[in-house]
């Protein structure tokens, strides 16, 4: 597997998990940033799969 694909796979799996873990912390900016990043990542993956 190409290193770029492995990195993308790790990011796609790690962002929603990090977002979920941040929901139990006090820092609102971290929750919002991780939530937006996770949503953008999922929309990006859906776009790429749709283009294929």
N, CA, C and O atoms as a GROMACS GRO file, in nm:
protein
  208
    1UNK      N    1   0.086  -0.118   0.000
    1UNK     CA    2   0.000   0.000   0.000
    1UNK      C    3   0.090   0.124   0.000
    1UNK      O    4   0.190   0.130   0.071
    2UNK      N    5   0.052   0.221  -0.079
    2UNK     CA    6   0.131   0.343  -0.090
    2UNK      C    7   0.125   0.421   0.042
    2UNK      O    8   0.022   0.420   0.110
    3UNK      N    9   0.234   0.487   0.078
    3UNK     CA   10   0.236   0.562   0.205
    3UNK      C   11   0.131   0.673   0.211
    3UNK      O   12   0.079   0.703   0.319
    4UNK      N   13   0.099   0.732   0.097
    4UNK     CA   14  -0.003   0.838   0.096
    4UNK      C   15  -0.140   0.782   0.130
    4UNK      O   16  -0.216   0.844   0.205
    5UNK      N   17  -0.172   0.665   0.076
    5UNK     CA   18  -0.300   0.602   0.107
    5UNK      C   19  -0.309   0.560   0.252
    5UNK      O   20  -0.415   0.571   0.314
    6UNK      N   21  -0.199   0.513   0.307
    6UNK     CA   22  -0.196   0.476   0.448
    6UNK      C   23  -0.217   0.598   0.537
    6UNK      O   24  -0.289   0.590   0.636
    7UNK      N   25  -0.155   0.709   0.502
    7UNK     CA   26  -0.172   0.833   0.578
    7UNK      C   27  -0.317   0.881   0.571
    7UNK      O   28  -0.373   0.923   0.673
    8UNK      N   29  -0.377   0.876   0.454
    8UNK     CA   30  -0.517   0.917   0.439
    8UNK      C   31  -0.608   0.827   0.520
    8UNK      O   32  -0.702   0.875   0.584
    9UNK      N   33  -0.582   0.698   0.518
    9UNK     CA   34  -0.662   0.603   0.595
    9UNK      C   35  -0.653   0.631   0.745
    9UNK      O   36  -0.754   0.628   0.816
   10UNK      N   37  -0.533   0.659   0.792
   10UNK     CA   38  -0.515   0.690   0.934
   10UNK      C   39  -0.588   0.818   0.971
   10UNK      O   40  -0.651   0.825   1.077
   11UNK      N   41  -0.581   0.920   0.887
   11UNK     CA   42  -0.649   1.046   0.914
   11UNK      C   43  -0.800   1.027   0.914
   11UNK      O   44  -0.869   1.081   1.001
   12UNK      N   45  -0.851   0.952   0.818
   12UNK     CA   46  -0.996   0.929   0.809
   12UNK      C   47  -1.047   0.855   0.932
   12UNK      O   48  -1.159   0.880   0.977
   13UNK      N   49  -0.969   0.765   0.986
   13UNK     CA   50  -1.010   0.692   1.106
   13UNK      C   51  -0.986   0.773   1.233
   13UNK      O   52  -1.067   0.770   1.325
   14UNK      N   53  -0.876   0.846   1.238
   14UNK     CA   54  -0.838   0.916   1.360
   14UNK      C   55  -0.920   1.042   1.387
   14UNK      O   56  -0.948   1.073   1.503
   15UNK      N   57  -0.959   1.114   1.284
   15UNK     CA   58  -1.031   1.240   1.306
   15UNK      C   59  -1.165   1.222   1.378
   15UNK      O   60  -1.190   1.292   1.475
   16UNK      N   61  -1.251   1.131   1.334
   16UNK     CA   62  -1.376   1.114   1.410
   16UNK      C   63  -1.355   1.066   1.553
   16UNK      O   64  -1.429   1.104   1.644
   17UNK      N   65  -1.254   0.981   1.573
   17UNK     CA   66  -1.225   0.934   1.709
   17UNK      C   67  -1.176   1.050   1.795
   17UNK      O   68  -1.216   1.063   1.911
   18UNK      N   69  -1.088   1.133   1.740
   18UNK     CA   70  -1.040   1.250   1.814
   18UNK      C   71  -1.154   1.346   1.844
   18UNK      O   72  -1.159   1.406   1.951
   19UNK      N   73  -1.244   1.362   1.749
   19UNK     CA   74  -1.360   1.450   1.769
   19UNK      C   75  -1.446   1.397   1.883
   19UNK      O   76  -1.489   1.474   1.970
   20UNK      N   77  -1.471   1.267   1.884
   20UNK     CA   78  -1.552   1.208   1.990
   20UNK      C   79  -1.484   1.224   2.126
   20UNK      O   80  -1.551   1.256   2.225
   21UNK      N   81  -1.356   1.203   2.133
   21UNK     CA   82  -1.284   1.220   2.260
   21UNK      C   83  -1.284   1.364   2.306
   21UNK      O   84  -1.288   1.391   2.426
   22UNK      N   85  -1.281   1.459   2.212
   22UNK     CA   86  -1.278   1.600   2.250
   22UNK      C   87  -1.413   1.648   2.302
   22UNK      O   88  -1.420   1.752   2.367
   23UNK      N   89  -1.519   1.573   2.276
   23UNK     CA   90  -1.651   1.613   2.324
   23UNK      C   91  -1.659   1.609   2.476
   23UNK      O   92  -1.749   1.671   2.534
   24UNK      N   93  -1.569   1.540   2.541
   24UNK     CA   94  -1.570   1.530   2.687
   24UNK      C   95  -1.469   1.625   2.752
   24UNK      O   96  -1.437   1.610   2.870
   25UNK      N   97  -1.420   1.722   2.676
   25UNK     CA   98  -1.326   1.821   2.730
   25UNK      C   99  -1.392   1.958   2.732
   25UNK      O  100  -1.496   1.979   2.669
   26UNK      N  101  -1.331   2.049   2.803
   26UNK     CA  102  -1.387   2.182   2.820
   26UNK      C  103  -1.357   2.277   2.703
   26UNK      O  104  -1.430   2.374   2.681
   27UNK      N  105  -1.252   2.249   2.629
   27UNK     CA  106  -1.209   2.342   2.524
   27UNK      C  107  -1.303   2.337   2.403
   27UNK      O  108  -1.302   2.242   2.326
   28UNK      N  109  -1.383   2.441   2.389
   28UNK     CA  110  -1.482   2.446   2.281
   28UNK      C  111  -1.415   2.459   2.144
   28UNK      O  112  -1.460   2.398   2.047
   29UNK      N  113  -1.308   2.537   2.136
   29UNK     CA  114  -1.242   2.557   2.007
   29UNK      C  115  -1.185   2.426   1.952
   29UNK      O  116  -1.187   2.404   1.832
   30UNK      N  117  -1.134   2.341   2.040
   30UNK     CA  118  -1.082   2.211   1.995
   30UNK      C  119  -1.195   2.124   1.942
   30UNK      O  120  -1.179   2.059   1.839
   31UNK      N  121  -1.308   2.122   2.012
   31UNK     CA  122  -1.423   2.043   1.966
   31UNK      C  123  -1.472   2.089   1.830
   31UNK      O  124  -1.500   2.008   1.742
   32UNK      N  125  -1.482   2.220   1.814
   32UNK     CA  126  -1.530   2.274   1.686
   32UNK      C  127  -1.431   2.245   1.574
   32UNK      O  128  -1.471   2.206   1.465
   33UNK      N  129  -1.303   2.264   1.600
   33UNK     CA  130  -1.201   2.242   1.497
   33UNK      C  131  -1.196   2.096   1.454
   33UNK      O  132  -1.190   2.067   1.334
   34UNK      N  133  -1.199   2.005   1.550
   34UNK     CA  134  -1.195   1.863   1.514
   34UNK      C  135  -1.324   1.820   1.445
   34UNK      O  136  -1.321   1.737   1.354
   35UNK      N  137  -1.437   1.876   1.486
   35UNK     CA  138  -1.563   1.844   1.421
   35UNK      C  139  -1.565   1.889   1.276
   35UNK      O  140  -1.607   1.814   1.188
   36UNK      N  141  -1.521   2.011   1.253
   36UNK     CA  142  -1.516   2.063   1.115
   36UNK      C  143  -1.419   1.981   1.030
   36UNK      O  144  -1.448   1.949   0.915
   37UNK      N  145  -1.303   1.948   1.087
   37UNK     CA  146  -1.204   1.870   1.012
   37UNK      C  147  -1.258   1.731   0.979
   37UNK      O  148  -1.237   1.681   0.868
   38UNK      N  149  -1.327   1.668   1.073
   38UNK     CA  150  -1.382   1.535   1.048
   38UNK      C  151  -1.491   1.541   0.941
   38UNK      O  152  -1.498   1.453   0.854
   39UNK      N  153  -1.576   1.643   0.946
   39UNK     CA  154  -1.682   1.655   0.846
   39UNK      C  155  -1.624   1.684   0.707
   39UNK      O  156  -1.669   1.626   0.608
   40UNK      N  157  -1.527   1.773   0.699
   40UNK     CA  158  -1.464   1.803   0.570
   40UNK      C  159  -1.396   1.679   0.514
   40UNK      O  160  -1.402   1.652   0.394
   41UNK      N  161  -1.330   1.604   0.601
   41UNK     CA  162  -1.263   1.481   0.557
   41UNK      C  163  -1.364   1.380   0.503
   41UNK      O  164  -1.340   1.318   0.399
   42UNK      N  165  -1.476   1.364   0.572
   42UNK     CA  166  -1.575   1.268   0.524
   42UNK      C  167  -1.640   1.313   0.393
   42UNK      O  168  -1.666   1.232   0.305
   43UNK      N  169  -1.665   1.443   0.380
   43UNK     CA  170  -1.718   1.494   0.253
   43UNK      C  171  -1.615   1.477   0.142
   43UNK      O  172  -1.652   1.447   0.028
   44UNK      N  173  -1.488   1.497   0.173
   44UNK     CA  174  -1.382   1.479   0.073
   44UNK      C  175  -1.373   1.336   0.025
   44UNK      O  176  -1.359   1.312  -0.095
   45UNK      N  177  -1.381   1.242   0.117
   45UNK     CA  178  -1.378   1.100   0.079
   45UNK      C  179  -1.500   1.065  -0.005
   45UNK      O  180  -1.488   0.993  -0.105
   46UNK      N  181  -1.616   1.115   0.035
   46UNK     CA  182  -1.738   1.089  -0.042
   46UNK      C  183  -1.727   1.148  -0.182
   46UNK      O  184  -1.773   1.086  -0.279
   47UNK      N  185  -1.668   1.265  -0.195
   47UNK     CA  186  -1.649   1.328  -0.326
   47UNK      C  187  -1.557   1.243  -0.414
   47UNK      O  188  -1.587   1.219  -0.531
   48UNK      N  189  -1.445   1.198  -0.357
   48UNK     CA  190  -1.350   1.119  -0.434
   48UNK      C  191  -1.413   0.987  -0.478
   48UNK      O  192  -1.396   0.945  -0.593
   49UNK      N  193  -1.484   0.921  -0.388
   49UNK     CA  194  -1.548   0.795  -0.423
   49UNK      C  195  -1.657   0.818  -0.529
   49UNK      O  196  -1.674   0.737  -0.620
   50UNK      N  197  -1.728   0.928  -0.517
   50UNK     CA  198  -1.831   0.961  -0.617
   50UNK      C  199  -1.771   0.988  -0.753
   50UNK      O  200  -1.830   0.954  -0.855
   51UNK      N  201  -1.654   1.049  -0.757
   51UNK     CA  202  -1.587   1.077  -0.884
   51UNK      C  203  -1.533   0.949  -0.950
   51UNK      O  204  -1.519   0.943  -1.072
   52UNK      N  205  -1.504   0.849  -0.869
   52UNK     CA  206  -1.452   0.724  -0.925
   52UNK      C  207  -1.562   0.651  -0.998
   52UNK      O  208  -1.539   0.543  -1.053
   0.00000   0.00000   0.00000
